[in-house]
Amino acid sequence: MPEAKLAEVTTIVPRPADDDFRQVRPIRVEVHDSVAFVAVHGAIQTTTASTLRDILTWAVGNHSGVVVDLSAAETIDRHGLSVLIQAQDVAHAQAVGLCFAEPSKAFRTALRALQADAMFVMFERCSDGFASVRDRTSQPDRRSAIPSARLPFAAAVLL
């Protein structure tokens, strides 16, 4: 985690549709300077997708950069993939830096199974993602710094 003044820490526990809380893990949100860190735990799937969508929409709408820590993310299904794609599209439209960092081996395997492993820019360390987002947002004209290239399935590359 970068050395920056911690402004806010929030832990959100998604409510699953079937009220089975045994498999639900919290999503942690930290704000450092103007960058939101969203730490995802467990599976990104149907039961947690709407909560993660709301969190990422809020983070992108209220911060100059967002780093999504996937080190504790175990797997992803098509609903979770849709959330990440939507977050990239919203960030791109609002000229907000968004990146994904420290994907677990299980998460990378799940992305490959969905044929989506090349859709997202991933950093091996959260600090590298923070530096990339911070450097990009410190440029005078952020919109001109965003590549316009798009990858398959309408996922934008945002770094």
N, C-alpha and C positions, 0 to 999 in steps of 0.2 A: 504494500500500500504506500502511496507517495506521502512524503512528509508535507502535510498541509494542515491548516487549522480545520479541525473537525467541527462542522457547523450543526450537523443534525444526524441522528441515527434512528431509523425506524425499522421495526420488524413487523412484517405482515404475514399472517397465516391465512392462506387461501381456504375458503370454505368449499369442500367438494359437494357436488350435486347430490350424492347419495348419503351424505352425513357420515361417511366413514373417515374419521380423522386419523386413523392409525397410519396411513400412508402419506399424510400431508405434512410437508416440511415448510418452514418459514422462508420468506423472501426478505432479505435484509437490504435496506436502502441506506446509504451513507452519502452525505454531501460534503465535498471538499472543495473549497473555493466555489467555483461555479460549475463543477463537474459532479454528476451523480454517479455513484457506484451502486449497481444492482447485483446482489449476490443471489444466485439461484441454487436451490438445493433440491435434490431428488429428481423426479421425472417432470419434464415439461410435456404435459399431455392434456387430454380433454378436461380433466378435473381441476387443473390449475391454470389453464390457458387464459381464461377470462381475467383472472386476478393479475397475471403477469402482463397481459395486454393493457390493463388499466394503469399499472405501475409504470410501464415503459412509455405509455402515452403521456402520463403526468411528467415523467423525468425529461422526456424530449421537449415537452411544451414549456418547461420551467427552468431549463439549464442550458448552458452553451455546449455542453458535452455530456455524453453518457458512456460509461464503461460497464459492460455486463460480464460479471465474473461467473464463468461456467465450471470452475474447478470442482464443485460439488454436484454438478448436474449429472445425473446418471444416464438418462435417455431422453429421447424426444419422439413424439409422434407427429402426424400430419397437422394436427391442431396447433401444437407447439411451434412447428415450422412456420405455419401461417402467421403466428404472432410475431416471430422474429422478422419475417419478411415485411409485415406491415410496419413494424417499428423502423426498419431501414427506410421504407418508403416515406414515412412521416418525417423522419429525421432529414432525409434528403430534401423534401419539400420545404422544410423550415430552416435549412442550412445549419443544422445542428450536427456536431461530430458524434458519431455512434460507432462503437467497436465492441467486439467480443473478445474475452481474454481467458487464458488458462483452461481451455476445454479439457475435460477429463478424457481418458482413453475410451471409456464406455460411451461418452457423449459423441466423440469423433466417429466411433464405430456406428452409432445410431444414425448420424448424419450421412455416413457412407451408404448405409442400408436404404435410406430415403433418396439416394443419389443427389444429395444436397451439400456435400462436403466442400464444394468449390464456390458456394453461393455467398459465403460470409468471410470477411477479413477477420482473421483470428491472430491474437498476440499470445505468445507463450507466457508472458507475465503481465499482471494488471498494471504494474508501473510503466511498462512500455506502452500499453494502451492509453494510460493517463497522459503520458508525454505526447503521444500522437494527437490526442484530442486537444490537449492544452496548446500545443504548437499551432495546430490548425485554427483554433478559435482566436488566437492572438494576432492573426493576420488582419490587416485593415479591411479587406473585402473578402469575407468568409465565403460568399457564394462563388466567387471565381476560383476558390481553392478546391472545390469539390469536383472530383472527376465525374463526367457525365456518362461514362460507360455503364452499361447495364449487363447483368449476367442473366442466365436462364431463369425463367419463372418470375420475372419482373423484380428481382432483388437487386437493389442498387449497391454499388461499392461506395462506401462513404469515407474512405480514408485515403 
